[in-house]
Amino acid sequence: MDAATGSRWGQCLAPMDNLLQAIALAFQDVPYPGDDNLTVYDPAGREFDETWQLLHGKAWRDFPVEAFMRGDTPIPDLSPAAFHYYMPALLMAALDGNDDADVGQSLMFHLSPSFAINVKGPSYTRYDDRKGFHERSALFSPRQREAMVGVLTEYATRWQDDGGVAEAIEFLGAGVEPGRPT
């Protein structure tokens, strides 16, 4: 803890403010996806859709990160449009110094291409979400990707995480592919 600022992050406050501002600016024009497009589940089952119940009508600035992350499968429950819309809240939560919700690890996992598929182990642990991964990833503009890389880089530095973060950073920093929105 820095004695002068009382901050756990010491002299990182100015760069942190810049990163938080970059996140807000990069995502400022992303529209709310609408209550009917928050999750991947059928609207007929809304009474059982905890993610929908938690998020409907909520702006990203009011995103209940800790309650969301306690869900069964929070990030995969989001539609691609909702993942895009709520990304700034998740990025900011990964930076807040309270990693109890494990937001940084979850983002690293869901932004790394190799984690979109698992063909090993028992059948109940196997999945293939490459299509969903690419649908979600295609929504991010270069400016948004830049902010995401900044957050993941900061996360890796703070938590000495050199595991999967490098892959996510490389993927996000790879630039704009043809047809990707700018």
Secondary structure, DSSP 8 states (H G I E B T S, - for coil): --TTT--TTGGGHHHHHHHHHHHHHHHTT-----GGGSBSS-GGGGGG-HHHHHHTT--GGG--HHHHHTSSSHHHHB-HHHHHHHHHHHHHHHHSS-GGG-HHHHHHHHT-GGGGEE-SSSGGG-EE-HHHHHHHHTT--HHHHHHHHHHHHHHHHHTT--SSHHHHHHHHTT---TT---
